[in-house]
Amino acid sequence: MNPHDYFSQTKINISSFSRLAFTLKSSRNLEIQPREAIFEDIMALTTEQQILIEQRIANDAKSPVVAYLLWFFLGMLGAHRFYLGKTGTGVAQLILCILGWLTLVVYVGIFLLLALGVWVLVDAFLIPSIITQSREKMRMQLGGTMAPAIPTV
């Protein structure tokens, strides 16, 4: 799909720094663009639009400090995963923790808690990449909504 075709279908209404809205002129399905095409679309934005996107990302992005504090104090309960938006794996960690403590008396829980401990330890190294992925996802979503409108003839 040509980027100009995509731009011609989009009308932008920027009402404030924190609220961005767009409407599609057509209801036809848009094709999924390859990663390079998305980056080209973002690079086609004006400097002001790029600054707006980066400000929005800085305001909405998850804090690594908060994530690590949750990991340190409540990591076995999966609190850091909930904070980072990984609800499914957060629930899995919570269930493993509960089942581990409940079955500890029959010595099955020791294996569950050991597996959970390894998982939580690995999470300490995964937190920065999860935050980076989240920021990139927001950048792609906002970059698509900020695409400059090309007047149709």
Residue, then its C-alpha position, 0 to 999 in steps of 0.5 A: m500500500n502506498p503511504h499516500d493512499y493511507f494518508s488520503q484516507t485519514k483526516i486529523n483533528i488535533s484538539s490538545f496535546s493529550r487528546l488525539a483523534f482521527t477519523l477514516k473517510s472510508s470504511r474499507n479494510l486497511e492492509i497491515q503495513p510492514r515495519e519499514a513502511i510504518f517507520e517511513d510514515i512516522m518520518a513523514l510527520t512534521t517535527e511538531q507532530q513528532i514532538l507531540i508523539e514523544q511527549r505523549i509517550a513520555n507521559d504515558a510510558k511505564s516507569p522502570v523504577v515503579a516496575y522494579l519496586l513492584w518486582f522486588f516487593l511483590g514479584m512473587l505475586g506478579a504485581h510487576r507484570f500487572y503494572l506492565g500490562k502483561t495481565g495473563t502472565g501476571v495471573a499465572q504468577l499469582i496462581l503459581c504463588i498461591l498453589g505453591w504455598l497451598t501445596l507446600v505441606v505435601y512438598v509439591g509446592i516447593f517445585l512450584l515456588l522454585a519455578l516461580g522464583v526462577w521466572v521472577l528472577v528472569d523477569a528482572f532482566l526482561i523488565p527493560s525490554i517489556i517497557t521498550q516494546s510498550r513504548e514502541k507500540m505506543r509510538m507506532q499507534l500514535g504515529g498512525t493517528m498523526a499521519p498528515a492529511i493529504p487533501t483529496v481532489 
